[in-house]
């Protein structure tokens, strides 16, 4: 349900491409329609804009997999740029992206610096501290990032993620156990473990109107965030870290239940979703 946002994104893509004098570049805009009952999206379809329907709302990662698989079947050496509907591209985006991979062909996954519409920095790399289970978005540009074409990082945001398919033996896939949140972290960590280079560049920047879609459903947003966070800890930290974070989230939610019932209940529902998954996996 984001046709207007996607139209704005497409306009910025066309402007960015034309500004780079790349009208002849072999490119395809692919929209994954994760709300197939919303037919308004089809007004955007054209010879350069393909719309692929998911069977239902299957979540971010699984929907991205539909697009990735389609691209891989057409050209397994393509460069894929995953972009959120609520993102717009500055005019220099295509020039910088093309130049970057010409100069740095060994990078498998590339994140971009993300700004808000007000010019505030939203994302400048991802940090992961395994011993504590801390997964954080960096909110400041490091000196290293200012002076180098890229820096290696623990993970990058899925709201603007470039995937160099040349570096993959098979089509890269998001873990379908995730519905929303932390799927980009898992994506990066899995492929890092396989030897791929995950990098962030300041040469490519995008503007993100954060939570313009998920913000409409704050309770579900919190619920899915808690579930996905616990799922991530299960896979990338020790059990003692997982249980500590699980206990802390549960206790804090119960403690604040009277003061902030909506948020607390949403967190507890996320914990319950995770417990259900544990039961099913046994």
C-alpha positions in Angstrom: 0.0 0.0 0.0 2.7 2.5 -1.0 2.0 3.4 -4.6 2.5 7.1 -4.0 5.9 6.5 -2.3 7.0 4.2 -5.0 6.0 6.8 -7.7 8.2 9.3 -5.9 11.1 6.8 -5.7 10.7 6.0 -9.5 10.8 9.7 -10.3 14.1 10.1 -8.4 15.5 7.0 -10.1 14.7 8.4 -13.5 16.2 11.7 -12.6 19.3 10.1 -11.1 19.8 7.9 -14.2 19.3 10.7 -16.7 21.6 13.1 -14.7 24.3 10.4 -15.1 23.8 10.3 -18.8 23.0 6.5 -18.6 19.8 6.2 -20.5 21.2 3.3 -22.4 22.2 1.3 -19.4 20.5 -2.1 -19.2 18.3 -1.5 -16.2 15.0 -2.8 -14.9 12.9 -1.5 -12.0 11.2 -4.3 -10.2 8.4 -3.8 -7.7 7.4 -6.6 -5.4 3.7 -6.1 -4.6 3.4 -7.5 -1.0 -0.2 -6.5 -0.8 -1.7 -8.2 -3.9 -5.2 -6.8 -3.3 -3.8 -3.3 -3.9 -4.3 -2.9 -7.6 -3.3 0.7 -7.7 0.3 -0.2 -8.0 -0.4 -1.4 -11.6 -0.7 2.2 -12.8 3.1 2.3 -12.5 3.8 -0.6 -14.8 5.6 0.0 -18.0 8.2 -1.5 -20.3 10.9 -0.7 -17.8 8.9 -1.3 -14.6 8.0 -4.9 -13.8 5.5 -5.8 -11.0 5.7 -9.2 -9.3 2.9 -10.1 -6.9 3.6 -12.1 -3.8 0.8 -14.5 -2.8 0.1 -12.4 0.3 2.0 -10.2 2.7 5.0 -12.5 3.2 7.3 -10.0 4.9 10.3 -8.0 3.7 13.0 -10.7 3.2 10.8 -13.3 1.5 9.4 -10.6 -0.8 13.0 -9.5 -1.7 13.8 -13.1 -2.5 11.1 -13.1 -5.2 12.9 -10.1 -6.9 16.4 -11.5 -6.4 15.4 -14.9 -7.9 13.8 -13.2 -10.9 17.0 -11.1 -11.5 19.3 -14.0 -11.1 17.4 -16.0 -13.7 17.8 -13.2 -16.2 21.4 -12.3 -15.4 23.4 -14.0 -12.6 26.1 -11.2 -12.9 23.7 -8.3 -12.5 24.0 -5.6 -9.9 20.9 -5.4 -7.7 20.0 -2.3 -5.7 17.3 -3.1 -3.0 15.6 0.1 -2.1 12.7 0.8 0.3 9.6 2.4 -1.1 10.1 5.4 1.2 13.6 6.2 -0.1 14.6 8.7 -2.9 17.9 8.8 -4.7 20.0 11.9 -5.2 21.0 12.8 -8.8 24.6 11.5 -8.5 23.5 8.0 -7.4 24.0 6.0 -10.6 27.3 7.6 -11.5 28.7 6.9 -8.0 27.4 3.4 -7.9 28.7 2.5 -11.3 32.1 4.0 -10.5 32.3 2.3 -7.1 31.9 -1.3 -8.5 34.3 -0.5 -11.3 36.9 0.4 -8.8 36.0 -2.1 -6.1 34.8 -5.3 -7.8 35.5 -7.6 -4.8 32.8 -6.1 -2.7 29.8 -8.5 -2.4 27.3 -6.4 -0.4 27.4 -2.6 -0.2 25.4 -0.3 2.1 24.9 3.4 1.5 24.9 6.2 4.0 21.3 7.1 4.8 19.9 10.6 5.6 16.5 11.8 6.7 14.6 14.4 4.6 15.8 17.0 7.1 19.4 16.2 6.4 20.1 14.4 9.6 22.2 11.2 9.5 20.2 8.1 10.0 22.6 5.2 9.2 26.4 5.2 8.8 27.1 1.5 9.3 26.1 -1.4 11.6 27.9 -2.6 14.7 27.5 -6.0 16.3 29.0 -6.9 19.7 28.6 -10.7 20.0 29.5 -10.9 23.7 26.6 -8.7 24.8 24.2 -9.2 21.9 24.2 -5.5 21.0 23.2 -4.7 17.5 23.4 -1.0 16.8 23.1 1.5 13.9 25.9 4.0 13.8 24.7 7.6 13.7 28.0 9.4 12.9 30.4 9.4 10.0 33.7 7.9 11.0 36.9 9.7 10.0 37.9 6.5 8.1 34.7 6.6 6.1 35.3 10.2 5.2 38.7 9.5 3.8 38.3 6.1 2.1 36.0 4.9 -0.7 34.6 2.3 1.7 35.0 0.7 5.1 34.2 -2.9 6.0 31.4 -3.1 8.5 29.5 -5.7 10.5 26.2 -5.2 8.6 24.4 -2.6 6.5 20.8 -1.5 6.2 18.4 -3.3 3.9 16.7 0.0 3.1 19.4 0.7 0.5 21.6 -2.3 -0.2 23.6 -3.1 -3.4 24.2 -6.7 -4.2 27.0 -7.7 -6.6 25.7 -11.0 -8.0 29.0 -11.7 -9.7 30.4 -12.6 -6.3 27.8 -15.3 -5.5 27.8 -19.0 -6.7 24.1 -19.1 -6.1 21.4 -16.5 -5.8 21.7 -14.8 -2.4 18.6 -15.2 -0.2 17.2 -13.6 2.9 16.3 -16.0 5.7 12.5 -16.7 5.4 12.2 -17.2 9.2 12.3 -13.4 9.5 9.1 -11.4 8.7 10.4 -7.9 9.4 13.5 -6.4 11.0 17.0 -7.8 11.5 16.8 -9.8 8.2 19.4 -7.4 6.8 21.7 -8.1 9.7 21.3 -11.8 9.3 21.8 -11.5 5.5 25.1 -9.7 6.1 26.4 -12.0 8.9 25.6 -15.2 7.0 27.5 -14.1 3.9 30.4 -12.6 5.9 30.8 -16.1 7.4 31.0 -17.4 3.9 33.9 -15.1 3.1 32.1 -12.2 1.4 33.1 -8.6 1.9 30.4 -6.3 3.4 31.1 -2.7 3.0 29.7 0.8 3.5 30.4 3.8 1.3 29.9 7.5 1.8 30.1 8.0 -2.0 26.5 6.8 -2.4 23.8 8.4 -0.2 20.0 8.1 -0.1 17.2 10.0 1.7 14.9 7.8 3.8 11.6 8.9 5.2 11.9 6.4 8.1 8.8 4.4 9.2 6.5 6.0 6.8 5.0 2.6 6.2 5.6 0.5 9.4 4.9 3.6 11.5 1.2 3.1 10.7 1.2 0.0 12.8 3.3 0.7 15.9 2.2 -2.4 17.9 3.0 -4.8 15.1 6.3 -3.0 14.5 7.4 -3.6 18.1 6.1 -7.1 18.1 8.1 -8.1 15.0 11.2 -6.3 16.1 11.3 -8.2 19.4 10.7 -11.5 17.8 13.4 -10.9 15.1 15.9 -9.7 17.6 15.6 -12.8 19.7 15.8 -15.0 16.6 19.0 -13.2 15.7 20.5 -13.6 19.1 19.7 -17.3 18.9 21.8 -17.6 15.8 24.7 -15.3 16.5 25.3 -15.2 20.2 25.8 -17.7 23.1 22.8 -19.1 24.9 23.5 -17.1 28.0 23.4 -13.9 26.1 20.1 -14.9 24.5 18.5 -15.9 27.9 19.8 -12.7 29.5 18.2 -10.5 26.8 15.1 -12.5 26.9 14.7 -12.2 30.6 15.5 -8.5 30.5 12.9 -7.8 27.8 10.2 -9.8 29.6 10.9 -8.4 33.0 11.0 -4.8 31.7 7.8 -5.3 29.8 5.9 -6.7 32.8 7.3 -3.9 35.0 6.0 -1.2 32.7 2.7 -3.0 31.9 0.6 -0.5 33.9 2.5 2.6 32.9 2.6 1.8 29.1 0.4 -1.2 28.4 0.3 -0.9 24.6 4.1 -1.0 24.2 4.6 -3.6 26.9 2.0 -6.0 25.5 3.5 -5.6 22.0 6.9 -6.6 23.4 5.4 -9.6 25.3 3.6 -10.7 22.1 7.0 -10.7 20.4 8.5 -12.8 23.1 5.5 -15.2 22.8 6.0 -15.5 19.1 9.6 -16.5 19.7 8.6 -19.1 22.3 6.1 -20.6 19.8 8.9 -20.9 17.3 11.1 -22.7 19.9 8.3 -25.1 20.6 7.7 -25.9 16.9 11.4 -26.4 16.3 11.7 -29.2 18.9 
